[in-house]
Amino acid sequence: MTRTTNARLAGFSFLFYIAVGILSMVLFSRATGGEGVTAKLASIAQHATDVRVTIVLTLLMSFSAFALAISLWALTRDQDPDLAMFALVCRVGEGLAGGVSGSLGLLWLATATGSHAPGAVAKEALGAFLLWGRGGGSAAIFFAVGSTIFCWLLLRGRMLPAWLAWLGLISSALLVVALPLDLVGAIPGAVVGYLWIPMAAFEIPLGVLLLARGLPLPAKVRAA
């Protein structure tokens, strides 16, 4: 693909990823309303369609991560091919880890009947594990590391306005530090929630910029 095509693919994927992610969170939050495992499983059974849509949206997000991995690698490899490849692997890891969703297991657990349905105690334990015990932050950690490296390459290559590149680099680096701490319970989850705000403030204008203007070659290549 040409550089312009890769830039447009990356811009579309950024915006699509964000829109689908927000819709997925809204639907899943509505489907898992209630206090406690039993109430949440009952709510999932009542909102089975929402959960099925969430599963499809999660898969779409994974493919968006793959598209971003390939297109951003193509746009930054002239700056540093090794770092660009490492960032690509991280974003692919994000897509793979994020695509392994517990939503399908929760849907089965909430709607299972007959001889194949688990007992009340097993249902409670499995539900708690699928809701809170699966370590779903690993996909976000892969994202943060990959995003930090790509932002560093964009900054070094002077391919973006300096303020936007610095915003992306700082936002990504903060997540690299905070997400593992959140995964082991060392910091409140609310802190991480606030750190996603500057990340969104970076990715949305970046997506629009890539769609509208594309991305120039790194400065050292332009100079050569």
C-alpha positions in Angstrom: 0.0 0.0 0.0 1.1 3.6 -0.5 2.0 5.9 2.4 -1.2 7.8 1.8 -3.3 4.7 2.0 -1.6 3.6 5.2 -2.2 7.0 6.8 -5.9 6.9 5.9 -6.2 3.3 7.2 -4.6 4.3 10.4 -6.8 7.4 10.8 -9.9 5.5 10.1 -8.8 2.7 12.5 -8.1 5.1 15.3 -11.6 6.7 15.1 -13.4 3.3 14.5 -11.6 1.7 17.4 -12.7 4.5 19.8 -16.3 4.6 18.6 -16.7 0.8 18.7 -15.0 0.7 22.1 -17.3 3.2 23.6 -20.4 1.5 22.2 -19.1 -1.9 23.5 -18.6 -0.5 27.1 -22.1 1.1 27.1 -23.8 -2.1 26.0 -21.8 -4.4 28.4 -22.4 -2.0 31.3 -26.1 -2.1 30.6 -26.1 -5.9 30.3 -24.2 -6.4 33.6 -26.3 -4.1 35.8 -27.0 -5.1 39.4 -25.1 -5.8 42.5 -23.4 -9.1 43.0 -22.7 -12.0 40.7 -26.2 -13.4 40.8 -27.9 -10.1 39.9 -25.4 -9.5 37.1 -25.9 -12.9 35.6 -29.6 -12.5 35.7 -29.2 -9.1 33.9 -27.0 -10.7 31.3 -29.7 -13.3 30.6 -32.2 -10.5 30.1 -29.9 -8.6 27.8 -28.4 -11.5 25.8 -28.7 -9.6 22.5 -26.5 -6.7 24.0 -23.9 -9.2 25.1 -23.8 -10.9 21.6 -23.4 -7.5 20.0 -20.6 -6.7 22.5 -18.8 -9.9 21.5 -18.9 -8.9 17.8 -17.7 -5.4 18.7 -14.8 -6.8 20.6 -13.7 -8.8 17.6 -14.0 -5.7 15.4 -11.7 -3.9 17.9 -9.2 -6.6 17.6 -9.1 -6.3 13.9 -8.8 -2.5 14.2 -5.7 -3.1 16.5 -4.2 -5.3 13.7 -4.9 -2.6 11.1 -3.2 0.0 13.3 -0.2 -2.3 13.9 0.4 -2.7 10.2 -0.3 0.8 9.1 1.7 2.5 11.9 4.6 0.2 11.3 4.6 1.1 7.6 4.5 4.8 8.5 7.3 4.7 11.1 9.7 2.0 9.9 11.8 4.5 8.0 12.6 6.2 11.3 13.7 3.0 13.1 12.7 -0.4 11.7 13.5 -2.4 14.8 11.5 -0.2 17.2 8.6 0.0 14.7 8.5 -3.8 14.5 8.5 -4.1 18.3 5.6 -1.7 18.5 3.8 -3.7 15.8 4.2 -6.8 17.9 2.7 -5.0 20.9 -0.3 -3.8 19.0 -0.9 -7.3 17.6 -0.6 -8.7 21.1 -3.2 -6.1 22.2 -5.6 -7.4 19.5 -5.1 -11.0 20.4 -5.4 -10.4 24.2 -8.5 -8.2 23.7 -10.2 -10.6 21.4 -10.2 -13.4 24.1 -13.3 -12.0 25.7 -15.1 -13.4 28.7 -18.4 -12.2 27.4 -19.1 -15.4 25.6 -18.5 -17.4 28.8 -20.7 -15.1 30.8 -23.5 -15.4 28.2 -23.4 -19.2 28.4 -23.2 -19.1 32.2 -26.2 -16.8 32.4 -28.4 -18.7 30.0 -27.4 -22.4 30.5 -30.2 -24.7 31.4 -30.7 -28.4 31.9 -28.0 -31.0 32.7 -25.2 -28.9 31.3 -25.9 -26.0 33.6 -23.5 -25.6 36.6 -24.8 -25.7 40.2 -25.5 -22.5 42.1 -22.1 -22.6 43.9 -20.1 -23.3 40.7 -22.1 -20.6 38.8 -21.3 -18.0 41.5 -17.6 -18.9 41.4 -17.4 -19.0 37.6 -19.3 -15.7 37.3 -17.0 -14.0 39.7 -14.0 -15.2 37.8 -15.3 -14.1 34.4 -16.4 -10.7 35.7 -13.4 -9.7 37.8 -10.7 -12.3 37.9 -9.4 -12.7 34.3 -6.8 -10.0 34.3 -8.2 -8.2 31.3 -5.7 -5.4 31.6 -3.1 -7.2 29.7 -4.5 -6.0 26.3 -4.3 -2.4 27.6 -0.7 -2.9 28.7 0.3 -4.1 25.2 -1.6 -1.1 23.8 0.2 1.4 26.0 3.7 0.0 25.2 3.1 -0.1 21.5 1.5 3.4 21.5 4.5 4.8 23.4 7.0 3.5 20.9 5.0 4.6 17.9 4.6 8.1 19.4 8.3 8.3 20.1 9.1 7.4 16.4 6.5 10.0 15.2 8.1 12.6 17.5 11.7 11.8 16.5 10.8 11.8 12.8 8.9 15.1 13.2 6.0 13.6 11.3 3.4 15.2 13.6 3.0 18.7 15.2 5.2 18.7 18.2 2.4 19.4 20.7 0.4 16.4 19.4 3.4 14.0 19.4 4.3 15.0 22.9 0.7 14.6 24.1 0.6 11.1 22.7 4.0 10.1 24.1 3.3 11.4 27.6 -0.2 10.0 27.7 1.0 6.6 26.5 4.0 6.5 28.9 1.8 7.3 31.9 -0.4 4.3 31.0 2.7 2.1 30.7 3.4 2.9 34.4 -0.1 3.0 35.7 -1.7 -0.1 34.1 0.6 -2.7 35.6 0.2 -1.1 39.0 -3.6 -1.2 38.5 -3.4 -4.9 37.4 -1.8 -5.8 40.8 -4.1 -3.5 42.8 -1.3 -1.0 43.8 -3.3 2.0 42.7 -7.0 2.8 42.5 -8.7 2.0 39.2 -10.2 5.4 39.1 -6.7 6.9 38.5 -6.3 4.8 35.4 -9.7 5.9 34.2 -8.6 9.6 34.3 -5.4 8.7 32.3 -7.5 7.6 29.4 -8.8 11.1 28.9 -5.5 12.6 27.5 -5.1 9.5 25.4 -8.4 10.1 23.7 -7.5 13.8 23.3 -4.5 12.6 21.4 -6.0 9.8 19.3 -9.1 11.6 18.0 -7.3 14.6 16.5 -4.6 12.2 15.2 -7.2 10.1 13.4 -8.7 13.2 11.8 -5.3 14.5 10.8 -4.3 11.2 9.2 -7.5 11.0 7.3 -7.3 14.6 6.1 -3.6 15.2 5.5 -1.8 11.9 5.7 1.7 11.7 7.2 5.0 13.0 5.8 8.2 10.9 5.7 10.5 11.2 8.7 12.7 14.3 8.7 15.9 12.4 8.1 14.4 10.7 5.0 13.1 14.0 3.7 16.6 15.6 4.2 18.3 12.7 2.4 
